[in-house]
Amino acid sequence: MTNSLALMSMSATQALEWEKQALREVLIDQTPRFLIWEPLENVVVLPASSKWKATSDLTNHMAEFGWQIEQRKTGGSPVPQAPGVLNLSMVYPWPSALELSTSKSYQLLIAILKLWLSNYGVSAEIGEVKGAYCNGAYNLSINNKKFIGTAQRICQTSVVGSNRKVAVLAHAFILINPNLTNLVDAVNQCYLQSGHSEVFSLDAMTSLTEYDSDINVNHNKLANDLYQSAQSVIDKHLAVK
């Protein structure tokens, strides 16, 4: 059985396995689960898409630059994971009394992240950022520089009607204090080797500490604050009858 964990240093493989197991369990017991984790190594995580394949050529090419390859169950684009990147993985049930939509579940994730950032006096914009990797409508940025990316997957049981159970797997990567140059270079190499023409810019990315060097980068505190924010928002979400 998966447990909720406030901060774990783990491999991307372990985190992806936690997400997979948590999704199965939440569909059964309807109890939310949270994982705040930081990667142990450099990994480019590919999205669940026929456009992206973890081929041996790609794996070997990225290994030459010191990067592993993994593949996740959520959509989006390739995401580089490395020390200095804080991740929120959470799986939670969707109450039958609420209309289910992708935008509504994304807004729930955004509410968690905004509440967390308010602890540090940071106000983020929502939307796409030209030149940013893993770009999307639910990016969080500061001064038009992306520092948080989001992804999600919605699953439901095959039972129809009032007995149907729905679970949402939501993920956010947060750039706390990683080597941004290495992250952008890794994504560009991944795209190049996979035959995609997009090129991403370091100028489109930032990190929490690059924005404000005075922010306390104690990762345990950051993770605990994030855990509390996620739990608070999801508790209110589940209270809807």
N, C-alpha and C positions, 0 to 999 in steps of 0.2 A: 504494500500500500504506500502511495506517495504521501509525504508530509509537506506542510508549508514551511519554507526556510527563508530566513531574513537575509542571509548572505552566505554564499558558498562559492569558493573558487573551484571550478570544475571544467572539464573539457566540453566543447560544444556537443560532442557525441552524447555525453551524460545528460546534458540539459535537454537535448532533443528527445532522449529516451524518457526523461521525466515528463515532458509535455505529452508524449504519446500515451504513457500510462495514466497520467492525471486526466486526460480527456476521456479515456475509457471509464474511469472511476466516477467522474462527475456525471456522466450520462446515467450512471446507476444510482448513486446516492445523493446527487444534487447538492453536494457540499463544495464550496469554492476552495481552490488551492492556489497558493502563491509561491513563486520561487524568484528570489533576487540573486543573480549570479554574475560572476566575472570570469571570463575565459582564462584558462591557464596558458594557452598557446595561440599562435596566429592561425586562424582558419577563415576561409571564405565560405560562407554558407549560401548555397544556391536555393532559389525558391522552388516550390512545387509547380513545375511548368515543363511542357514538352520542349520549350525553347532552350532550357538549360539542362544539360546532361553532364554528370560527373564522369566523363570519359577518362581513359587512362592517359591520353595525350594531355588533357587539361591538368589532371592530377600530377603528372610528372613535370609539366612545365611550371606549375605553381610551386612545387617542391623545390625547384631550383632557386626560387626567391624566398624560401623559408616559410611557405604557406601550405597548409593542408586544405582539403576540399571536403565539405559535408553538404547534405541536402535536407531541407526542412519540409514540413507539411503545410506551411502557410505560403501565400502568394507574395507578389512583389518582385524584387530584383535581388541580385547577389549582394550580400552584406558581409563586410570584413569584421571579424571578431578578434580582439587582441586585448592584452592587459591594458587597463585604463578605460575599458568600455563596460559600463554597468547595464545589466539586462533585467527587465521585468518580464517574467513569463507567468501568466495566470490563466486558469481555467475556471469558469464560473457558469452556473445555470442561468437560463433566461426564463423568468416567470411567464407562465401561460397567460396571465392577465395583461401582459404588455405586447404590443405589436412588435414583431421581430423585423429588424431591418439592419443592413450593413452599416448605414450611416449612424443609426442610433447606438449600435455597439461600439463603433469607433468614437463617438462623442463621449461615451462612458470612459474609455481609455484616456481620451484627452482631458477629461475632468480630473482623473487621478493624477496625471502628470502636471497639470496646472496647480492643483492643490499642493503637490510635493514641492514644486518650484517656488511657491509662495513662502515656504520656510526660509528661503534665501533671498527674498526680495527680487526674484527674477520674473519678468513678464515676457512670455514668448508669443510669437505670431504663428498662425496655423496656415499651411498651404505649401504649394510647390516652390522650390528654389532653383532657379536656372543654374545648371552646372553641377548640382548635387547628385551624389549617387543614391540609389534606392529612392528615387524621387517620388513624391505622391502628395495627394491632397491633404493628408493628415501628418505631414512633417511638422515638427516644431522648430522654429528658427529664432535667432536673435540678430537684429540688424541685417536681415536678409541672408543670414548664414545658418545653414542647417546644423543642428546638434542632437536632435532626437528623430529617429525613424520608427514607424509603427507598421505592424502587420497583424492579420487575424484570420481565423478560420472558424466557421460556424458548422457544427455537426448536430444531427438529431437522430433519434431512434426512428425505426420504420413504422412504429405504431402511429395511427392517425387519431385525430380528435383530442379530447382532453387528456388522454394518457400519454400523449407524445412528450418526450423530454428533449430539451435543447441545451447544448453546452457551447460556450464560446471560448476558443483558445485565442488569447490576445498576447502580443509581444511588443515590447519597445526596447530599442537599443539607445543608450544614452552615452554620449561622448563626454566623459569626465576629464581625463587627462591622458589620452593615448597619443601616440606619435601619428599625427594626422597625415603627414606626408606618406608614411608607410601604408596607411589605410587606403588613401586615394590611389597610390601606385599599384596596390594589389588589385583593386577593382578594375583599373584600366588594363592591367595585364590579363585578368580573367576575361574581360570583354574581347580583347584583341585575339586571344587564343581561341575563343569560342566563335569567332567570325562575326562579331557585332561591332558596329562602327562608332558607337557612342564613346565619347571621351569626357571624363569628369574633371572638375577643377578644384584645386586646393582652396582657391579663393571663395568657393561656395560653401565651405565647411568651417565649423568652429567647434570648440569644446567649452564646457562649463568654466574651466579654469582659465582658458584663453580669454574668455569674455570678462571674467572677474577673478583676478589672481588672489583676492582676499578670501574667497569662498573656502571653507574648511573642507579639505579633500579626504577627511577620515572616511574611508569607504564603509566602515561599519555604521557610522552615524547616517551617512547618505542612504544606505540600504534600509536601516531601521525606519527612517523617516518615510521612505518610499513604501515600505511594507504597511506602515500605519495609514498612509494616504489611500493605498489600494484597498485595504480592509474597510476603511470608513466609507468610501464611495460604494463599494460592492455591497456592504451591509444595508445601506439605504436603498440600493437597487433591488435587493432581495426582499425588502420589507413591503414592496408594492403588492397589494392583494387584488 
